[in-house]
């Protein structure tokens, strides 16, 4: 398994799976929620 992961994930010590870094995942969720509501800035 690769160690190159999105910033909101970390590799488990056994290298068999991933753990979610909740503080970072919350930011990603908010970005998608804002984009879905079209509340992001647009030109």
C-alpha distance matrix in Angstrom:
0.0 3.8 6.7 9.0 10.2 13.7 16.2 16.8 13.4 12.1 9.1 10.7 11.8 10.4 6.8 7.3 8.5 10.2 13.8 16.3 18.4 21.6 23.8 21.6 20.9 24.7 25.3 23.0 24.8 28.1 27.4 26.8 29.7 32.0 31.0 31.8 35.1 35.6 36.4 34.5 36.7 37.6 40.0
3.8 0.0 3.8 5.5 7.5 11.2 13.6 15.0 12.1 10.9 8.8 11.5 12.7 12.4 8.6 10.1 10.3 10.7 13.9 15.8 17.4 20.7 22.4 19.8 19.5 23.3 23.4 21.2 23.4 26.5 25.5 25.2 28.4 30.2 29.2 30.4 33.6 33.8 34.5 32.2 34.2 35.1 37.3
6.7 3.8 0.0 3.8 5.9 9.6 11.1 12.7 10.0 8.3 6.7 9.9 11.0 11.8 8.4 10.9 10.5 9.9 12.3 14.0 14.9 18.5 19.8 17.3 17.7 21.4 21.4 19.7 22.2 25.0 24.1 24.4 27.5 29.1 28.4 29.9 32.9 33.1 33.3 31.0 32.9 34.1 36.4
9.0 5.5 3.8 0.0 3.8 7.1 9.0 11.3 9.5 9.1 9.0 12.6 14.3 15.3 11.9 13.8 12.6 11.3 13.4 14.1 14.7 18.0 18.9 15.9 16.3 19.9 19.3 17.4 20.2 22.8 21.5 21.8 25.1 26.4 25.5 27.2 30.3 30.1 30.4 27.9 29.6 30.7 32.8
10.2 7.5 5.9 3.8 0.0 3.8 6.3 7.9 6.2 6.9 7.9 11.6 14.0 15.3 12.1 13.3 11.2 9.0 10.6 10.7 11.5 14.6 15.7 12.7 12.6 16.3 16.0 13.9 16.6 19.3 18.3 18.5 21.7 23.2 22.5 24.1 27.1 27.2 27.4 25.2 27.2 28.5 30.9
13.7 11.2 9.6 7.1 3.8 0.0 3.8 5.4 5.7 8.1 10.3 13.8 16.6 18.2 15.2 16.1 13.4 10.6 11.1 9.9 10.2 12.6 13.2 9.8 9.7 13.2 12.5 10.3 13.2 15.7 14.5 15.0 18.2 19.5 19.0 20.7 23.5 23.6 23.7 21.5 23.5 25.0 27.5
16.2 13.6 11.1 9.0 6.3 3.8 0.0 3.8 5.6 7.6 10.8 14.0 16.5 18.8 16.4 17.7 14.9 11.6 11.1 9.4 8.2 10.7 10.6 7.2 8.5 11.7 10.7 9.7 13.0 14.9 14.1 15.4 18.2 19.3 19.3 21.4 23.7 23.9 23.3 21.1 23.0 24.9 27.5
16.8 15.0 12.7 11.3 7.9 5.4 3.8 0.0 3.8 7.0 10.5 13.0 16.1 18.2 16.2 16.9 13.6 10.0 8.6 6.1 5.2 7.3 7.9 4.9 5.2 8.7 8.9 7.9 10.4 12.8 12.9 13.9 16.2 17.8 18.3 19.9 22.2 22.9 22.3 20.6 23.1 25.3 28.2
13.4 12.1 10.0 9.5 6.2 5.7 5.6 3.8 0.0 3.8 6.8 9.4 12.6 14.5 12.4 13.1 9.9 6.3 5.7 4.7 5.6 8.7 10.5 8.3 8.0 11.7 12.5 11.2 13.2 16.0 16.2 16.6 19.0 21.0 21.3 22.5 25.0 25.9 25.7 24.1 26.6 28.6 31.4
12.1 10.9 8.3 9.1 6.9 8.1 7.6 7.0 3.8 0.0 3.8 6.4 9.2 11.5 9.7 11.2 8.7 5.5 5.2 6.5 6.9 10.6 12.3 10.8 11.2 14.7 15.6 14.8 16.8 19.5 19.8 20.4 22.7 24.7 25.0 26.2 28.8 29.6 29.3 27.6 29.9 32.0 34.7
9.1 8.8 6.7 9.0 7.9 10.3 10.8 10.5 6.8 3.8 0.0 3.8 6.4 8.1 5.9 7.8 6.2 4.6 6.3 9.0 10.4 13.9 15.9 14.6 14.6 18.1 19.2 18.0 19.9 22.8 23.0 23.3 25.7 27.8 27.9 28.9 31.7 32.6 32.5 30.8 33.2 35.0 37.7
10.7 11.5 9.9 12.6 11.6 13.8 14.0 13.0 9.4 6.4 3.8 0.0 3.8 5.4 5.2 6.6 5.5 5.2 6.2 9.8 11.5 14.6 17.1 16.5 16.3 19.6 21.2 20.4 21.7 24.8 25.4 25.5 27.6 30.0 30.3 31.1 33.7 35.0 34.8 33.4 36.0 37.9 40.8
11.8 12.7 11.0 14.3 14.0 16.6 16.5 16.1 12.6 9.2 6.4 3.8 0.0 3.8 5.4 7.9 8.5 9.0 9.8 13.3 14.4 17.6 19.8 19.4 19.6 22.8 24.3 23.7 25.2 28.1 28.8 29.1 31.2 33.4 33.8 34.7 37.4 38.5 38.2 36.7 39.1 41.1 43.8
10.4 12.4 11.8 15.3 15.3 18.2 18.8 18.2 14.5 11.5 8.1 5.4 3.8 0.0 3.8 5.4 7.5 9.5 11.4 15.1 16.9 20.0 22.5 21.9 21.7 25.0 26.6 25.6 26.8 30.0 30.6 30.5 32.6 35.1 35.3 35.9 38.7 39.9 40.0 38.5 41.1 42.8 45.6
6.8 8.6 8.4 11.9 12.1 15.2 16.4 16.2 12.4 9.7 5.9 5.2 5.4 3.8 0.0 3.8 5.7 7.7 10.5 13.9 15.9 19.2 21.6 20.4 20.0 23.6 24.8 23.4 24.9 28.1 28.3 28.1 30.5 32.9 32.7 33.4 36.4 37.4 37.7 36.0 38.5 40.0 42.7
7.3 10.1 10.9 13.8 13.3 16.1 17.7 16.9 13.1 11.2 7.8 6.6 7.9 5.4 3.8 0.0 3.8 7.3 10.4 13.8 16.5 19.3 22.2 21.1 20.0 23.5 25.1 23.4 24.4 27.9 28.2 27.5 29.8 32.5 32.3 32.5 35.6 36.9 37.4 36.1 38.7 40.2 43.0
8.5 10.3 10.5 12.6 11.2 13.4 14.9 13.6 9.9 8.7 6.2 5.5 8.5 7.5 5.7 3.8 0.0 3.8 7.1 10.2 13.2 15.8 18.8 17.7 16.4 19.8 21.6 19.8 20.7 24.2 24.7 23.9 26.1 28.9 28.8 29.0 32.0 33.4 33.8 32.6 35.4 36.9 39.9
10.2 10.7 9.9 11.3 9.0 10.6 11.6 10.0 6.3 5.5 4.6 5.2 9.0 9.5 7.7 7.3 3.8 0.0 3.8 6.7 9.5 12.2 15.1 14.0 12.8 16.3 17.9 16.4 17.5 20.8 21.4 21.0 23.1 25.7 25.8 26.3 29.2 30.5 30.7 29.4 32.1 33.9 36.9
13.8 13.9 12.3 13.4 10.6 11.1 11.1 8.6 5.7 5.2 6.3 6.2 9.8 11.4 10.5 10.4 7.1 3.8 0.0 3.8 6.4 9.0 12.0 11.6 10.6 13.7 15.8 15.0 15.8 18.9 20.0 20.0 21.7 24.3 24.9 25.5 28.0 29.4 29.2 28.2 31.0 33.1 36.3
16.3 15.8 14.0 14.1 10.7 9.9 9.4 6.1 4.7 6.5 9.0 9.8 13.3 15.1 13.9 13.8 10.2 6.7 3.8 0.0 3.8 5.6 8.8 8.3 6.9 10.0 12.1 11.5 12.2 15.2 16.4 16.6 18.2 20.6 21.5 22.1 24.4 26.0 25.6 24.6 27.5 29.8 33.0
18.4 17.4 14.9 14.7 11.5 10.2 8.2 5.2 5.6 6.9 10.4 11.5 14.4 16.9 15.9 16.5 13.2 9.5 6.4 3.8 0.0 3.8 5.7 5.6 6.1 8.7 10.4 10.8 12.1 14.4 15.7 16.7 18.2 20.1 21.3 22.5 24.4 25.7 24.8 23.6 26.3 28.9 32.0
21.6 20.7 18.5 18.0 14.6 12.6 10.7 7.3 8.7 10.6 13.9 14.6 17.6 20.0 19.2 19.3 15.8 12.2 9.0 5.6 3.8 0.0 3.8 5.4 4.8 5.9 8.7 9.7 10.0 12.0 14.1 15.1 15.8 17.9 19.7 20.5 22.1 23.7 22.6 22.0 24.9 27.7 31.0
23.8 22.4 19.8 18.9 15.7 13.2 10.6 7.9 10.5 12.3 15.9 17.1 19.8 22.5 21.6 22.2 18.8 15.1 12.0 8.8 5.7 3.8 0.0 3.8 5.6 5.4 6.9 9.3 10.3 11.1 13.1 15.0 15.7 17.0 19.0 20.4 21.5 22.8 21.2 20.4 23.0 26.0 29.2
21.6 19.8 17.3 15.9 12.7 9.8 7.2 4.9 8.3 10.8 14.6 16.5 19.4 21.9 20.4 21.1 17.7 14.0 11.6 8.3 5.6 5.4 3.8 0.0 3.8 5.4 5.3 6.6 8.8 10.1 11.0 13.0 14.4 15.6 17.0 18.8 20.3 21.2 19.9 18.5 21.0 23.7 26.8
20.9 19.5 17.7 16.3 12.6 9.7 8.5 5.2 8.0 11.2 14.6 16.3 19.6 21.7 20.0 20.0 16.4 12.8 10.6 6.9 6.1 4.8 5.6 3.8 0.0 3.8 5.3 5.0 6.1 8.5 9.8 10.7 12.2 14.1 15.4 16.5 18.4 19.7 18.9 18.0 20.9 23.4 26.7
24.7 23.3 21.4 19.9 16.3 13.2 11.7 8.7 11.7 14.7 18.1 19.6 22.8 25.0 23.6 23.5 19.8 16.3 13.7 10.0 8.7 5.9 5.4 5.4 3.8 0.0 3.8 5.5 5.1 6.1 8.6 10.0 10.3 12.1 14.1 15.2 16.4 18.0 16.7 16.3 19.4 22.2 25.7
25.3 23.4 21.4 19.3 16.0 12.5 10.7 8.9 12.5 15.6 19.2 21.2 24.3 26.6 24.8 25.1 21.6 17.9 15.8 12.1 10.4 8.7 6.9 5.3 5.3 3.8 0.0 3.8 5.4 5.1 6.2 8.8 9.8 10.4 12.3 14.2 15.3 16.1 14.7 13.5 16.3 19.2 22.5
23.0 21.2 19.7 17.4 13.9 10.3 9.7 7.9 11.2 14.8 18.0 20.4 23.7 25.6 23.4 23.4 19.8 16.4 15.0 11.5 10.8 9.7 9.3 6.6 5.0 5.5 3.8 0.0 3.8 5.4 5.1 6.4 8.6 9.9 10.6 12.4 14.3 15.1 14.5 13.2 16.1 18.4 21.7
24.8 23.4 22.2 20.2 16.6 13.2 13.0 10.4 13.2 16.8 19.9 21.7 25.2 26.8 24.9 24.4 20.7 17.5 15.8 12.2 12.1 10.0 10.3 8.8 6.1 5.1 5.4 3.8 0.0 3.8 5.4 5.3 6.1 8.6 9.9 10.5 12.3 14.0 13.6 13.3 16.7 19.1 22.7
28.1 26.5 25.0 22.8 19.3 15.7 14.9 12.8 16.0 19.5 22.8 24.8 28.1 30.0 28.1 27.9 24.2 20.8 18.9 15.2 14.4 12.0 11.1 10.1 8.5 6.1 5.1 5.4 3.8 0.0 3.8 5.5 4.9 6.0 8.4 9.7 10.5 11.9 10.7 10.6 14.0 16.7 20.4
27.4 25.5 24.1 21.5 18.3 14.5 14.1 12.9 16.2 19.8 23.0 25.4 28.8 30.6 28.3 28.2 24.7 21.4 20.0 16.4 15.7 14.1 13.1 11.0 9.8 8.6 6.2 5.1 5.4 3.8 0.0 3.8 5.5 5.2 6.1 8.5 9.9 10.2 9.5 8.2 11.4 13.8 17.4
26.8 25.2 24.4 21.8 18.5 15.0 15.4 13.9 16.6 20.4 23.3 25.5 29.1 30.5 28.1 27.5 23.9 21.0 20.0 16.6 16.7 15.1 15.0 13.0 10.7 10.0 8.8 6.4 5.3 5.5 3.8 0.0 3.8 5.4 5.0 6.0 8.6 9.5 10.1 9.6 13.1 14.7 18.3
29.7 28.4 27.5 25.1 21.7 18.2 18.2 16.2 19.0 22.7 25.7 27.6 31.2 32.6 30.5 29.8 26.1 23.1 21.7 18.2 18.2 15.8 15.7 14.4 12.2 10.3 9.8 8.6 6.1 4.9 5.5 3.8 0.0 3.8 5.4 5.1 6.3 8.5 8.7 9.6 13.4 15.3 19.1
32.0 30.2 29.1 26.4 23.2 19.5 19.3 17.8 21.0 24.7 27.8 30.0 33.4 35.1 32.9 32.5 28.9 25.7 24.3 20.6 20.1 17.9 17.0 15.6 14.1 12.1 10.4 9.9 8.6 6.0 5.2 5.4 3.8 0.0 3.8 5.4 5.1 6.0 5.1 6.0 9.7 12.0 15.8
31.0 29.2 28.4 25.5 22.5 19.0 19.3 18.3 21.3 25.0 27.9 30.3 33.8 35.3 32.7 32.3 28.8 25.8 24.9 21.5 21.3 19.7 19.0 17.0 15.4 14.1 12.3 10.6 9.9 8.4 6.1 5.0 5.4 3.8 0.0 3.8 5.4 4.7 6.1 5.7 9.1 10.3 14.0
31.8 30.4 29.9 27.2 24.1 20.7 21.4 19.9 22.5 26.2 28.9 31.1 34.7 35.9 33.4 32.5 29.0 26.3 25.5 22.1 22.5 20.5 20.4 18.8 16.5 15.2 14.2 12.4 10.5 9.7 8.5 6.0 5.1 5.4 3.8 0.0 3.8 5.4 7.7 8.9 12.3 13.1 16.7
35.1 33.6 32.9 30.3 27.1 23.5 23.7 22.2 25.0 28.8 31.7 33.7 37.4 38.7 36.4 35.6 32.0 29.2 28.0 24.4 24.4 22.1 21.5 20.3 18.4 16.4 15.3 14.3 12.3 10.5 9.9 8.6 6.3 5.1 5.4 3.8 0.0 3.8 5.4 8.0 11.3 12.4 16.0
35.6 33.8 33.1 30.1 27.2 23.6 23.9 22.9 25.9 29.6 32.6 35.0 38.5 39.9 37.4 36.9 33.4 30.5 29.4 26.0 25.7 23.7 22.8 21.2 19.7 18.0 16.1 15.1 14.0 11.9 10.2 9.5 8.5 6.0 4.7 5.4 3.8 0.0 3.8 5.5 8.1 8.7 12.3
36.4 34.5 33.3 30.4 27.4 23.7 23.3 22.3 25.7 29.3 32.5 34.8 38.2 40.0 37.7 37.4 33.8 30.7 29.2 25.6 24.8 22.6 21.2 19.9 18.9 16.7 14.7 14.5 13.6 10.7 9.5 10.1 8.7 5.1 6.1 7.7 5.4 3.8 0.0 3.8 6.5 8.7 12.3
34.5 32.2 31.0 27.9 25.2 21.5 21.1 20.6 24.1 27.6 30.8 33.4 36.7 38.5 36.0 36.1 32.6 29.4 28.2 24.6 23.6 22.0 20.4 18.5 18.0 16.3 13.5 13.2 13.3 10.6 8.2 9.6 9.6 6.0 5.7 8.9 8.0 5.5 3.8 0.0 3.8 6.4 10.1
36.7 34.2 32.9 29.6 27.2 23.5 23.0 23.1 26.6 29.9 33.2 36.0 39.1 41.1 38.5 38.7 35.4 32.1 31.0 27.5 26.3 24.9 23.0 21.0 20.9 19.4 16.3 16.1 16.7 14.0 11.4 13.1 13.4 9.7 9.1 12.3 11.3 8.1 6.5 3.8 0.0 3.8 6.9
37.6 35.1 34.1 30.7 28.5 25.0 24.9 25.3 28.6 32.0 35.0 37.9 41.1 42.8 40.0 40.2 36.9 33.9 33.1 29.8 28.9 27.7 26.0 23.7 23.4 22.2 19.2 18.4 19.1 16.7 13.8 14.7 15.3 12.0 10.3 13.1 12.4 8.7 8.7 6.4 3.8 0.0 3.8
40.0 37.3 36.4 32.8 30.9 27.5 27.5 28.2 31.4 34.7 37.7 40.8 43.8 45.6 42.7 43.0 39.9 36.9 36.3 33.0 32.0 31.0 29.2 26.8 26.7 25.7 22.5 21.7 22.7 20.4 17.4 18.3 19.1 15.8 14.0 16.7 16.0 12.3 12.3 10.1 6.9 3.8 0.0
